[in-house]
Amino acid sequence: MPEPRAFDLVVIGAGAAGLSVTAVAAQLGVPVALIERGAMGGDCLNFGCVPSKALLAAAHHAAAIRAAPRFGVSAGEPQVDFARALDHVHRAIAEIAPNDSEERFTGLGATVIRGEARFTGADTVAVNGETLTARRIVIAAGARAAVPPIPGLAAVPYLTNETLWRNRTRPRHLIVIGGGPIGLEMAFAHRRLGAEVTVLEAATMLGRDDPELAEGALLALKEEGIVLRDGVRIARVEGGEGAIAVVLDGDGGAEERIEGSHLLVATGRRPNLDTLDPDRAGIETTRFGVKVDRGLRSVSNRRVYAIGDIADVEGVGPRQFTHVASYHAGIVIRSALFRLPARVDYAALPRVTCLDPELAQVGMTEAEARAAGHRDLAILRWPLAENDRAIVEGTPRGLVKVVATRRGRILGAGILAPHAGEMIGMWGLAIAAGARLSTVAGMIAPYPTLAEAGKRAAGQAFAPRLFAPMTRRIVALLRRFG
């Protein structure tokens, strides 16, 4: 057998997390091997963030044409060519793909190996019949769509986020199983592009978000014409090509059939552990992925790190966002390459569900803050109906909601607004930097902008004292003597 090839670093998976680690290591001159069995760029580029936001962009253009008459511009009902909308999706992927390509990373100095990796020992990985050894191994293998064991599902041509982008025919009626961010974003996009849409959820839709903000987002979806059903029990799926029925269990044994042309399953994700043989490397795993400490090192094999969607930090489950993957990569770079202490801190972790209006959250929700033991909270709100930019643009639905301590420490913020994802960053920075409500309330925000709503929300903390009777008496005295 050939001698094993030795590297300082072996990275398994060329998604956002693995690519970030590899790029830095290679540019620092570290001997690094990057292994990928599928498409370079991983889930985000090929099946997740990029295609979904490209389709949402098409949906927003269709909605803008429908809304134009409100502003004195006549355009008529938009003519949607669904296949051309998918062409836009694939053009967007193709335009970004060179940044994640094998050629780019080879040019940076990395050894890129296309194949399936398997652990053969604590510090060895087999791929394409050869063995690689490494001082450190980074598992960045990601996750894939989880498909629930619904009777009859395997017999029908259902879609997931990985196969959705092959469908070039606009659904007549899209049924979505799963009322989380992925399911609702795709329901929203398809509805605006002309499909009938029904979303089915076993629990509560947008259950991880602040209920007050989630309620506004779900109301907007209903007004788009999307049928939302939560708390449902799916008995089975029936049908075939072009005709699919989801059968629900009703009260008293009655059944209800919901018929559609296409079925999208968006019920979460499962880690790509199946082919890695982690047991052979002494790597402890959970149903969420590789069990790691807050430094992202395996709790049972200190040579191994796990990052991105496959990292189960201290048994509380992964945070499956591309920006978290990049954040994890930075921690591993500091730890594995520079031997610096680095630990995960999700106190300022943002997330965005791209609907209209968008729903964004950073830090704790009100419920999370109370569950964490914070009792004396300041809950501050500013509605978009009182924001001049929202009024002139005809988008007054929404709310900025801030959770803070009475002493002004910011614990979290949620925003329901157009471009909420662009607005939430300020609050993430405030939390990370330890800025207080007074800092945000005192900033100069350009007028007219949606960002002013955040400043106004923070200012609500000081309004009771500013306009209190004592303050009025002080002002009256000053007027008398001056």
C-alpha positions in Angstrom: 0.0 0.0 0.0 1.2 3.6 -0.7 2.5 5.6 2.2 -0.1 7.9 3.9 0.0 11.5 2.8 0.6 13.8 5.8 -1.0 17.2 6.3 -1.2 19.6 9.1 -4.9 20.0 8.5 -7.6 17.9 6.8 -11.0 19.5 6.2 -13.9 17.3 5.3 -16.6 19.2 3.5 -16.4 22.1 1.0 -19.4 24.1 2.2 -19.3 27.5 3.8 -17.5 26.3 7.0 -14.9 24.1 5.4 -14.1 26.5 2.6 -13.5 29.3 5.1 -11.0 27.3 7.2 -9.3 26.0 4.1 -8.9 29.4 2.5 -7.2 30.9 5.6 -5.0 27.9 6.2 -3.8 27.7 2.6 -3.0 31.4 2.4 -1.0 31.0 5.7 1.1 28.3 4.1 -0.4 25.4 6.2 -0.4 22.1 4.4 -4.2 21.5 4.1 -6.3 19.0 2.3 -9.9 19.7 1.5 -12.2 16.7 0.8 -15.6 17.0 -0.9 -17.7 14.2 -2.3 -20.4 16.4 -3.9 -20.6 20.0 -5.3 -18.2 22.6 -4.2 -19.9 25.3 -2.2 -22.0 22.8 -0.3 -25.7 23.3 0.7 -25.6 27.1 0.9 -24.5 27.7 -2.7 -26.3 24.8 -4.4 -29.5 24.1 -2.4 -29.9 26.7 0.3 -29.3 30.4 0.8 -28.3 31.3 -2.8 -31.1 29.6 -4.8 -33.8 30.4 -2.2 -33.0 34.1 -2.1 -32.7 34.2 -5.9 -36.2 32.8 -6.2 -37.4 35.2 -3.6 -36.0 38.1 -5.6 -38.1 37.0 -8.6 -41.1 36.8 -6.3 -40.5 40.3 -5.0 -40.4 41.7 -8.5 -43.8 40.1 -9.3 -45.2 41.6 -6.1 -43.9 45.1 -7.0 -45.7 45.0 -10.3 -49.0 44.0 -8.5 -48.5 46.8 -6.0 -47.6 49.5 -8.6 -51.1 50.9 -9.0 -51.1 52.1 -5.4 -48.4 54.5 -6.4 -50.0 55.7 -9.6 -48.1 53.4 -11.9 -50.1 50.9 -14.0 -48.5 47.7 -15.1 -51.3 45.0 -14.9 -50.9 41.5 -13.6 -47.4 40.2 -14.0 -46.7 37.5 -16.5 -44.6 34.9 -14.7 -42.4 32.6 -16.7 -41.5 30.1 -14.0 -38.8 28.4 -16.0 -37.1 31.7 -16.6 -37.3 32.5 -12.9 -35.4 29.2 -12.4 -32.9 30.3 -15.0 -32.2 33.3 -12.8 -31.7 31.0 -9.8 -29.1 28.9 -11.7 -27.4 32.0 -13.1 -26.9 33.3 -9.6 -25.4 30.0 -8.5 -23.1 30.0 -11.5 -22.0 33.5 -10.9 -21.0 32.8 -7.3 -19.6 29.3 -7.9 -16.1 30.4 -8.9 -15.5 31.8 -5.4 -16.0 28.2 -4.1 -14.4 26.3 -7.0 -11.8 23.6 -6.9 -9.6 25.8 -9.1 -9.7 28.7 -6.7 -8.7 26.6 -3.7 -6.0 24.8 -5.6 -4.7 28.1 -6.6 -4.6 29.2 -3.0 -2.4 26.2 -2.2 -4.8 23.7 -0.8 -4.9 20.0 -1.9 -8.5 19.5 -3.1 -9.6 15.8 -3.2 -13.0 14.9 -4.7 -14.3 11.8 -3.0 -16.0 10.4 0.1 -14.0 10.5 3.4 -14.0 7.9 6.1 -12.2 7.8 9.4 -9.8 4.9 9.8 -8.3 6.0 13.1 -8.0 8.9 15.5 -5.9 11.0 13.1 -6.4 9.2 9.7 -8.9 9.5 6.9 -9.3 7.3 3.9 -10.5 8.7 0.6 -10.4 7.2 -2.9 -8.3 4.3 -1.7 -5.5 6.4 -0.1 -4.9 7.4 3.5 -4.4 10.9 4.8 -2.9 11.7 8.2 -3.3 15.0 10.0 -2.4 16.8 13.1 -5.9 18.3 13.1 -9.0 17.2 11.3 -12.1 19.5 10.8 -15.4 17.9 10.1 -17.5 20.3 8.1 -19.7 17.8 6.3 -22.9 19.7 6.9 -26.5 18.3 6.9 -29.2 17.3 4.5 -33.0 17.4 4.4 -34.6 15.2 7.1 -37.6 13.2 5.7 -40.1 12.1 8.3 -41.5 8.5 8.2 -44.9 9.5 6.8 -46.8 6.5 5.4 -46.9 6.7 1.6 -44.4 9.5 1.3 -41.7 7.4 -0.3 -44.1 6.4 -3.1 -44.8 9.9 -4.3 -42.4 12.4 -6.1 -41.9 14.8 -3.2 -39.4 17.7 -3.3 -36.9 18.9 -0.7 -34.7 21.9 -0.7 -32.1 19.8 -2.5 -34.4 18.8 -5.4 -36.7 21.8 -5.6 -34.4 23.7 -8.0 -34.8 21.0 -10.7 -38.6 21.7 -11.0 -39.1 24.1 -13.9 -42.9 23.9 -13.9 -44.8 26.2 -11.7 -46.9 24.2 -9.3 -50.6 24.5 -9.6 -51.0 23.8 -5.9 -47.9 23.4 -3.7 -48.3 21.6 -0.4 -45.5 22.3 2.1 -45.0 20.0 5.0 -43.1 22.1 7.6 -43.8 25.6 8.9 -40.3 26.7 9.7 -38.2 29.3 7.9 -37.4 27.1 4.9 -40.9 25.9 4.3 -42.5 29.4 4.8 -39.9 31.1 2.6 -40.6 28.7 -0.3 -44.3 28.9 0.3 -44.1 32.6 0.1 -42.0 32.7 -3.1 -44.2 30.2 -4.9 -47.4 32.0 -4.0 -46.1 35.3 -5.3 -45.1 33.6 -8.5 -48.7 32.4 -9.0 -49.1 29.0 -7.3 -51.7 28.1 -4.8 -50.0 27.1 -1.5 -50.9 25.3 1.6 -48.5 24.8 4.6 -48.9 22.1 7.1 -47.2 22.1 10.5 -47.4 19.6 13.3 -46.5 22.1 16.0 -46.4 25.9 15.8 -45.2 27.8 12.8 -42.2 30.0 13.4 -42.2 28.4 16.9 -38.6 29.7 17.7 -39.4 33.3 17.1 -41.0 35.9 19.3 -44.8 35.1 19.2 -45.7 38.8 18.8 -43.5 39.2 15.8 -44.3 35.8 14.3 -48.0 36.5 14.5 -47.5 39.6 12.3 -45.4 37.6 9.8 -48.0 34.8 9.6 -50.8 37.3 9.1 -49.0 38.8 6.1 -48.6 35.3 4.6 -52.3 34.7 5.0 -53.1 37.9 3.3 -50.9 36.8 0.4 -53.4 33.9 0.0 -51.3 31.1 1.6 -53.3 28.6 3.6 -51.6 27.9 7.0 -52.5 24.9 9.1 -50.7 24.2 12.3 -51.2 21.5 14.9 -52.1 19.0 12.2 -51.5 15.2 12.2 -50.6 13.7 8.9 -51.9 10.2 8.5 -50.5 9.4 5.1 -49.6 10.7 1.6 -51.3 9.3 -1.5 -51.1 9.9 -5.2 -48.6 10.1 -8.0 -47.2 12.4 -10.7 -49.2 15.6 -10.9 -51.7 14.6 -8.2 -50.7 14.3 -4.6 -52.9 14.1 -1.5 -52.0 14.6 2.1 -54.5 12.9 4.4 -54.9 14.5 7.8 -56.2 12.8 10.9 -59.2 14.7 12.2 -61.1 14.7 15.5 -63.2 11.6 16.1 -61.3 9.5 13.5 -62.5 11.7 10.6 -60.0 12.3 7.8 -59.4 15.3 5.6 -57.7 15.2 2.2 -55.7 18.1 0.8 -54.8 17.7 -2.8 -52.1 19.4 -4.7 -49.8 19.1 -7.7 -46.4 19.2 -5.9 -45.3 18.4 -2.4 -42.3 20.0 -0.6 -41.0 18.4 2.6 -39.3 21.0 4.8 -39.2 19.3 8.2 -35.7 20.0 9.4 -32.2 18.6 8.7 -30.1 15.7 9.7 -26.3 15.6 10.0 -24.2 13.9 7.3 -22.6 11.3 9.6 -23.6 8.1 7.8 -20.5 7.5 5.7 -17.9 9.1 8.0 -17.4 6.1 10.4 -16.8 8.5 13.4 -16.7 5.5 15.8 -13.4 4.4 14.2 -11.9 7.7 15.3 -13.4 7.6 18.8 -15.6 10.6 17.9 -18.8 10.9 20.1 -21.9 11.8 18.1 -25.5 12.7 18.9 -28.6 12.8 16.7 -27.6 16.4 15.9 -24.0 15.7 14.8 -20.6 15.6 16.4 -20.6 16.4 20.1 -18.2 19.3 20.7 -17.3 21.7 23.4 -17.6 25.5 23.2 -14.2 25.5 21.4 -15.7 23.2 18.7 -13.4 20.4 19.6 -14.7 16.8 19.8 -15.3 15.9 23.4 -13.8 12.5 22.8 -11.0 13.1 20.2 -9.1 16.3 20.8 -7.5 16.1 17.3 -10.9 16.7 15.7 -13.0 19.8 15.4 -16.6 19.9 14.0 -18.1 23.1 12.6 -21.1 24.4 10.8 -24.4 22.4 10.5 -22.8 19.2 11.9 -21.5 20.7 15.2 -23.5 19.9 18.3 -22.2 22.4 20.8 -22.4 20.9 24.3 -25.5 18.8 23.4 -27.9 21.7 22.7 -28.0 21.2 18.9 -26.5 23.0 16.0 -27.2 26.5 14.7 -27.7 25.8 11.0 -26.9 29.1 9.3 -24.2 30.0 6.8 -23.1 32.9 9.0 -22.7 30.5 11.9 -20.5 28.3 9.7 -18.2 31.2 8.9 -18.2 32.2 12.6 -17.2 28.6 13.6 -14.4 28.7 11.0 -12.9 31.8 12.7 -12.9 30.0 16.0 -11.1 26.9 14.6 -8.6 29.1 12.8 -7.7 30.9 16.1 -7.6 27.6 18.0 -6.0 25.1 15.6 -3.7 27.4 13.7 -2.7 30.1 16.2 -3.3 28.1 19.5 -5.4 31.0 20.9 -8.3 30.5 23.2 -11.6 30.8 21.3 -15.1 29.7 22.3 -18.5 29.9 20.8 -20.7 32.7 22.1 -24.2 32.9 20.6 -25.3 35.9 22.7 -25.3 38.1 19.5 -26.3 35.4 17.0 -28.7 36.8 14.3 -31.2 35.0 12.2 -33.6 36.2 9.4 -36.6 34.7 7.8 -37.0 36.3 4.4 -40.7 37.0 4.0 -42.4 40.3 3.4 -42.0 41.9 5.9 -38.8 40.1 7.0 -38.6 38.6 10.4 -35.2 39.1 12.1 -34.0 38.3 15.6 -30.7 38.6 17.5 -30.0 37.6 21.1 -32.8 36.6 23.3 -36.5 36.8 22.7 -38.7 38.0 25.6 -39.6 34.4 26.5 -36.0 33.3 26.3 -34.9 36.1 28.6 -37.5 35.2 31.2 -36.6 31.5 30.9 -32.9 32.5 31.6 -33.9 34.1 34.9 -34.2 37.7 33.9 -37.2 39.0 35.8 -37.1 42.8 35.8 -37.2 43.4 32.0 -37.8 46.4 29.9 -39.8 45.5 26.8 -39.6 48.3 24.3 -41.5 48.6 21.0 -41.8 51.0 18.1 -44.3 50.3 15.3 -43.4 50.9 11.7 -46.8 52.7 11.4 -45.0 55.6 13.1 -42.0 55.5 10.9 -42.0 58.1 8.1 -40.0 55.9 5.6 -42.4 53.0 6.0 -45.3 55.4 5.5 -44.0 57.0 2.3 -43.1 53.5 0.9 -46.5 52.1 1.7 -45.1 49.4 4.1 -46.3 50.4 7.5 -46.7 46.9 8.8 -44.1 45.8 11.3 -42.5 46.4 14.7 -39.2 46.8 16.4 -39.1 45.0 19.8 -36.2 45.3 22.2 -35.6 43.2 25.3 -33.3 44.8 27.9 -32.7 44.9 31.6 -34.0 47.8 33.6 -30.5 49.0 33.9 -30.3 49.3 30.1 -28.3 46.2 29.1 -29.6 44.9 25.8 -30.4 41.2 25.8 -32.1 40.9 22.4 -34.0 42.5 19.6 -36.6 41.4 17.1 -37.7 43.2 14.0 -40.6 42.6 11.7 -40.1 45.0 8.8 -39.0 45.3 5.1 -35.2 44.7 5.1 -35.2 43.6 8.8 -32.2 41.5 8.0 -30.3 44.7 7.1 -31.5 46.4 10.3 -30.7 43.7 12.8 -27.0 44.0 12.5 -26.9 47.2 14.6 -28.5 45.3 17.5 -26.1 42.4 17.1 -23.2 44.8 17.3 -24.7 46.6 20.3 -25.1 43.3 22.2 -21.6 42.1 21.3 -20.0 45.4 22.3 -21.9 45.7 25.5 -23.5 49.0 24.4 -26.5 50.1 26.4 -29.9 51.5 25.4 -28.7 55.0 25.9 -26.0 54.5 23.2 -28.6 53.4 20.6 -31.1 56.1 21.7 -28.4 58.7 21.4 -27.1 57.8 18.0 -27.8 60.1 15.0 -29.9 58.1 12.5 -30.3 59.4 8.9 -33.8 60.6 8.1 -36.0 59.1 6.7 -34.9 55.5 7.2 -36.4 52.4 8.7 -33.4 52.2 11.0 -34.9 55.2 12.9 -37.4 52.8 14.3 -34.7 51.1 16.3 -33.5 54.4 17.8 -37.1 55.2 18.7 -37.6 51.9 20.4 -34.5 52.4 22.5 -35.6 55.9 23.4 -38.8 54.5 24.8 -36.8 53.4 27.9 -36.2 57.1 28.8 -39.6 58.6 27.8 -41.3 58.0 31.2 -38.5 59.9 33.1 -38.2 62.6 30.5 -41.8 63.5 30.6 -42.4 62.8 34.3 -44.0 65.5 36.5 -40.6 66.1 38.3 -38.9 66.9 35.0 -41.7 69.3 34.1 -41.2 71.1 37.4 -37.5 71.4 36.8 -38.0 72.9 33.4 -40.5 75.3 34.8 -38.0 76.4 37.5 -35.3 76.9 34.9 -37.6 79.0 32.8 -38.4 81.2 35.9 -34.8 81.9 36.7 -33.3 82.1 33.3 
